[in-house]
Amino acid sequence: MAFSSLLRSAASITALSLAMSGCSIGGLMTSFSVDTSSKSQPPVTRTAENTTGANAQPANGQQVANASEDASAIDASKPASQSIEQVIAQTQKLQEPDTAGTSIDGWLGVAEEGAGASGEAGPGSAGKAMIAARGQGADVAKGGASDPGIDPIETASLLPHVDPGGTGGSATGKQKRIPGVMPLSERQCRSQLSDMGVKFSEVSAIANGKHCGIDYPVEVQSLSGDVKVSPEVVVNCQTALSFAQWVQNEVAPAVRVRYLTGLDSVQTMGGYSCRRMNNGKRNTDWSEHATGNAIDVGGFRLNNGREIDVSPKGLFAFRERGLLKSIRASSCGYFSTVLGPGYPKHDDHFHFDLKQRSSGRAYCS
């Protein structure tokens, strides 16, 4: 009896142990379980949309479609971007014949003569097109033009060379110089003169007939080292620059070496002069003086008061003859033509000019 009681107790304990073990394993498996169910809604087919009621909620795809339609409605109020065909059509308008042959005055916005039926000046069609293209939207007032957005300083170097021509420089059919606009080469030349310490003043344009005149003349007053020019001479800027460089680099050093003193002044005998070569008449070519491209020098004055004129020297004038020979030879590196004593009608002065020859060679006599 006691044995069966003991057996029942053992069986009860074994059952209880197994039950507890089962609960532990089940809980452990539950804690490591993974939810594999799909969270996404099933796709709605067109058939399903038709079978849904009038109050049914729209699917996600339908919401996106409605949002796209709303965005299209908003964008419709904005101007549509231009197509490539429209861009090409606008570009072709700028190439129509009415813009062909437009002068630089039109592009710069400078009034042209005879513009308009009433004689009032205004910019050309090309100038108006440029103003509109730059978005300025400014109306052109009568008698003048608005700024077309071009820097005249940058554009100046593109201007054609102005030929004075005609009486007073008003020959028909020739490009007029634009007030206040100076070519780049002229500005650079003046900058070089200033850097050298040359004192000069601007002179109004000279136009005297078909062969005479200077577009941008200068009047030279003194050179580097405060060497005076006496009398002051009017020439074009390139001639003034070559002259100043020659005096600074060759004449002044030669004077210091031979006379142990400095150069006080250079005595000139002419710059611009509307005449033919050697003051000749009809059958003679025009002189380089007629365009301010030449300068004549008659002598030099030293700081000690000594004056040396350009003329043939005697046998015993060693220093003077040596000085004149030296500076005459050196001038060939600065001018394309050098004439002096020994050449007809040049016994009392040096003639220097910058004549351009087809051969490119200089003539030093």
C-alpha positions in Angstrom: 0.0 0.0 0.0 2.8 2.3 0.9 4.6 1.4 -2.4 1.6 2.4 -4.6 1.3 5.7 -2.7 5.0 6.3 -3.4 4.5 5.4 -7.0 1.6 7.9 -7.5 3.7 10.6 -5.9 6.6 10.0 -8.3 4.2 10.0 -11.2 2.7 13.3 -10.1 6.1 14.9 -9.7 7.2 13.7 -13.1 4.0 15.1 -14.8 4.5 18.4 -13.0 8.1 18.7 -14.2 7.1 17.9 -17.8 4.4 20.6 -17.7 6.8 23.2 -16.4 9.4 22.3 -19.0 6.8 22.7 -21.8 5.8 26.1 -20.6 9.4 27.3 -20.6 10.1 26.0 -24.1 6.9 27.5 -25.5 7.6 30.9 -24.0 11.1 30.8 -25.4 9.9 30.0 -28.8 7.2 32.7 -28.6 9.8 35.4 -27.7 11.9 34.5 -30.8 8.9 34.3 -33.3 9.0 36.6 -36.4 6.0 38.3 -37.8 6.0 37.4 -41.5 2.6 38.8 -42.3 2.5 41.5 -45.1 1.8 45.0 -43.9 1.1 46.4 -47.4 -2.4 46.6 -48.8 -3.3 44.4 -51.7 -3.3 46.1 -55.1 -6.6 47.4 -56.3 -7.5 46.4 -59.8 -9.6 48.4 -62.2 -12.4 45.8 -61.7 -12.2 46.2 -57.9 -12.4 50.1 -58.3 -15.6 49.6 -60.3 -17.2 47.4 -57.7 -16.4 49.7 -54.8 -19.2 51.9 -53.6 -19.6 55.6 -54.0 -18.4 56.3 -50.5 -15.5 53.9 -50.6 -12.0 55.4 -49.7 -9.6 55.7 -52.7 -6.5 53.6 -52.9 -2.9 54.9 -52.6 -2.4 54.9 -56.4 -5.6 56.9 -56.9 -4.4 59.5 -54.4 -1.1 59.9 -56.2 -3.0 60.4 -59.5 -5.2 63.1 -58.0 -2.1 64.8 -56.6 -0.5 64.8 -60.1 -3.7 66.3 -61.6 -3.6 69.1 -59.0 0.0 69.9 -59.7 -0.7 70.0 -63.4 -3.5 72.4 -62.8 -1.2 74.7 -60.8 1.6 74.5 -63.4 -0.9 75.4 -66.1 -1.1 78.9 -64.7 2.7 79.4 -65.2 4.1 80.3 -68.7 5.2 77.3 -70.6 9.0 77.0 -71.3 10.0 77.8 -74.8 10.6 74.9 -77.2 13.7 74.6 -79.3 11.7 75.7 -82.4 10.7 78.9 -80.7 14.2 79.7 -79.7 15.4 79.2 -83.3 12.6 81.4 -84.6 13.7 84.2 -82.2 17.3 83.8 -83.2 16.4 84.1 -86.8 14.7 87.4 -86.1 18.0 88.9 -85.0 19.5 87.9 -88.3 16.9 89.5 -90.5 18.2 91.9 -93.2 17.3 95.1 -91.2 20.2 94.5 -88.9 22.7 93.9 -91.7 25.4 96.6 -92.1 24.6 98.3 -88.8 27.3 100.8 -88.0 29.2 100.7 -84.7 27.2 103.9 -83.8 24.1 101.8 -83.8 25.5 99.1 -81.6 26.9 101.7 -79.2 23.6 103.5 -79.0 25.0 106.7 -80.5 22.5 108.8 -82.5 22.8 108.5 -86.3 22.2 111.4 -88.6 18.9 111.4 -90.5 17.3 108.8 -88.3 13.5 108.9 -88.2 11.0 110.7 -90.4 11.2 113.9 -88.4 14.9 114.1 -88.4 15.2 113.1 -84.8 18.1 110.8 -83.9 17.8 107.5 -82.2 19.5 104.1 -82.1 19.3 101.7 -85.0 17.2 98.6 -84.9 20.2 96.5 -83.9 20.7 98.8 -80.9 17.0 98.4 -79.9 17.3 94.6 -80.2 20.3 94.6 -78.0 18.6 96.7 -75.4 15.6 94.3 -75.3 17.9 91.3 -75.3 19.7 92.6 -72.2 16.5 93.1 -70.4 16.9 96.8 -69.8 13.5 97.6 -71.1 14.3 101.3 -71.3 12.5 103.5 -73.9 14.8 105.5 -76.2 14.1 109.2 -75.7 13.8 111.4 -78.7 17.1 113.1 -79.6 19.2 110.5 -77.8 19.7 106.9 -76.9 19.8 104.9 -73.8 22.8 102.9 -72.7 22.8 99.5 -74.6 24.9 97.8 -72.0 28.2 98.0 -73.9 31.3 99.3 -72.2 32.7 101.9 -74.7 36.2 101.4 -73.3 36.2 97.7 -74.1 34.6 98.3 -77.5 36.9 101.1 -78.4 39.7 98.8 -79.6 37.3 97.3 -82.2 36.6 100.6 -83.9 37.9 101.2 -87.4 40.7 103.7 -87.9 39.2 107.2 -88.5 40.3 108.8 -91.8 39.8 112.5 -91.3 39.2 113.1 -95.1 37.1 115.8 -96.6 36.8 119.4 -95.5 36.6 119.6 -91.8 36.6 115.8 -91.6 33.0 115.5 -92.8 33.5 113.6 -96.0 30.4 111.7 -97.0 30.4 108.0 -96.4 33.3 107.9 -94.0 33.2 106.7 -90.4 33.0 109.5 -87.9 34.9 109.4 -84.7 32.7 108.8 -81.7 33.0 111.6 -79.0 34.5 110.4 -75.8 35.7 107.0 -77.2 39.4 106.6 -77.7 40.9 103.4 -79.3 42.9 101.1 -77.1 46.2 101.7 -78.8 45.9 105.4 -78.2 45.1 104.9 -74.5 48.0 102.5 -74.1 50.4 105.0 -75.8 49.4 107.8 -73.4 49.8 105.4 -70.5 53.4 104.7 -71.6 54.1 108.4 -71.9 52.8 109.1 -68.4 54.9 106.2 -67.0 58.0 107.8 -68.5 57.3 111.1 -66.9 56.5 112.9 -70.2 54.3 115.9 -69.9 51.8 116.4 -72.7 48.3 117.7 -73.3 45.4 116.5 -75.5 44.6 118.4 -78.6 41.4 118.5 -80.6 41.3 116.3 -83.7 42.9 117.9 -86.7 41.3 117.5 -90.1 42.5 119.6 -92.9 41.6 118.2 -96.3 42.0 114.7 -97.7 45.7 114.2 -96.8 46.2 116.1 -93.6 45.1 115.5 -90.1 45.6 113.7 -86.8 42.8 111.8 -85.2 44.2 111.9 -81.6 47.0 114.5 -81.5 49.1 115.4 -78.4 51.2 118.4 -77.7 54.5 117.4 -76.0 55.8 119.9 -73.4 58.7 118.0 -71.6 60.3 114.6 -71.6 61.8 112.3 -69.0 64.1 114.0 -66.5 62.2 117.3 -67.0 63.9 117.8 -70.3 62.0 120.6 -72.0 60.7 120.6 -75.5 61.2 124.0 -77.0 59.0 125.0 -78.6 56.2 122.6 -77.7 55.4 120.3 -80.7 52.1 118.7 -81.9 52.4 115.2 -83.3 50.5 111.9 -83.1 51.1 109.8 -79.9 53.3 107.1 -81.5 55.7 109.7 -82.8 55.8 111.4 -79.4 56.5 108.0 -77.7 59.4 107.1 -80.1 60.8 110.6 -79.6 60.6 110.4 -75.8 62.2 107.0 -75.7 65.1 108.1 -78.0 65.9 111.2 -75.9 65.7 109.2 -72.6 67.7 106.2 -73.7 70.2 107.7 -76.2 70.5 111.5 -76.2 70.6 112.2 -72.4 73.2 109.5 -71.6 75.4 110.6 -74.5 75.4 114.2 -73.3 76.4 113.2 -69.8 79.3 111.1 -71.1 80.7 113.7 -73.3 80.0 116.9 -71.4 79.6 115.6 -67.8 76.3 117.5 -67.5 72.7 116.9 -68.1 70.4 117.7 -71.0 68.2 120.8 -70.4 66.1 121.0 -73.6 65.6 119.7 -77.1 65.0 122.4 -79.7 62.3 121.4 -82.2 61.7 122.8 -85.7 58.4 121.3 -86.5 55.8 118.6 -85.9 52.4 118.5 -87.6 52.3 120.5 -90.9 49.9 120.1 -93.8 52.4 120.1 -96.6 54.2 118.0 -99.2 57.7 116.6 -98.9 60.4 119.3 -98.8 57.6 121.9 -99.2 57.2 120.7 -102.7 54.1 121.3 -104.9 51.8 119.1 -106.9 54.0 116.3 -108.2 55.6 115.7 -104.7 54.3 113.0 -102.3 52.7 114.2 -99.0 55.1 114.6 -96.1 54.8 112.5 -93.0 54.4 115.9 -91.2 50.9 116.1 -92.7 49.7 113.3 -90.4 51.8 114.3 -87.4 54.0 111.2 -88.0 57.3 113.2 -88.1 59.3 115.6 -85.9 62.2 117.8 -86.7 65.0 118.6 -84.2 67.3 121.6 -84.7 69.6 121.4 -81.6 70.1 120.7 -77.9 70.7 122.8 -74.9 72.8 121.5 -72.0 72.4 122.2 -68.3 75.6 124.2 -68.3 74.1 126.6 -70.9 76.0 125.2 -73.9 73.9 124.9 -77.1 74.7 122.4 -79.8 72.9 122.9 -83.1 72.4 120.3 -85.8 74.8 121.5 -88.6 78.0 120.4 -90.2 80.9 120.8 -87.7 84.4 122.0 -88.2 87.5 119.8 -88.1 88.3 120.5 -84.4 84.8 120.2 -83.0 85.5 116.7 -81.8 82.9 116.4 -79.0 80.1 118.1 -80.9 80.7 116.0 -84.0 81.0 112.9 -82.0 77.7 113.6 -80.1 75.7 114.3 -83.2 77.1 111.3 -85.0 76.3 109.0 -82.0 72.7 110.2 -81.5 71.9 110.2 -85.2 73.0 106.6 -85.6 71.1 105.5 -82.5 67.9 107.2 -83.7 67.6 104.5 -86.5 66.4 102.1 -83.8 63.4 104.3 -82.9 62.3 105.7 -86.3 61.9 104.3 -89.8 63.3 107.4 -91.5 66.3 109.5 -90.3 67.6 112.5 -92.4 70.1 115.1 -91.5 73.1 117.2 -92.6 74.3 115.8 -95.9 70.8 115.1 -97.2 69.2 117.8 -99.4 67.5 120.5 -97.5 68.3 119.0 -94.1 71.6 120.6 -93.3 70.2 122.4 -90.2 68.1 119.8 -88.6 67.3 116.1 -88.1 64.1 114.7 -89.6 62.6 111.7 -87.8 59.4 109.9 -88.9 57.6 106.6 -88.6 56.6 106.0 -92.2 55.5 102.4 -92.9 57.1 101.0 -96.1 56.0 97.8 -97.9 59.5 96.4 -97.5 59.4 97.0 -93.7 62.9 98.5 -93.9 64.1 101.8 -92.3 65.9 104.6 -94.2 68.8 106.2 -92.3 70.8 108.8 -94.2 
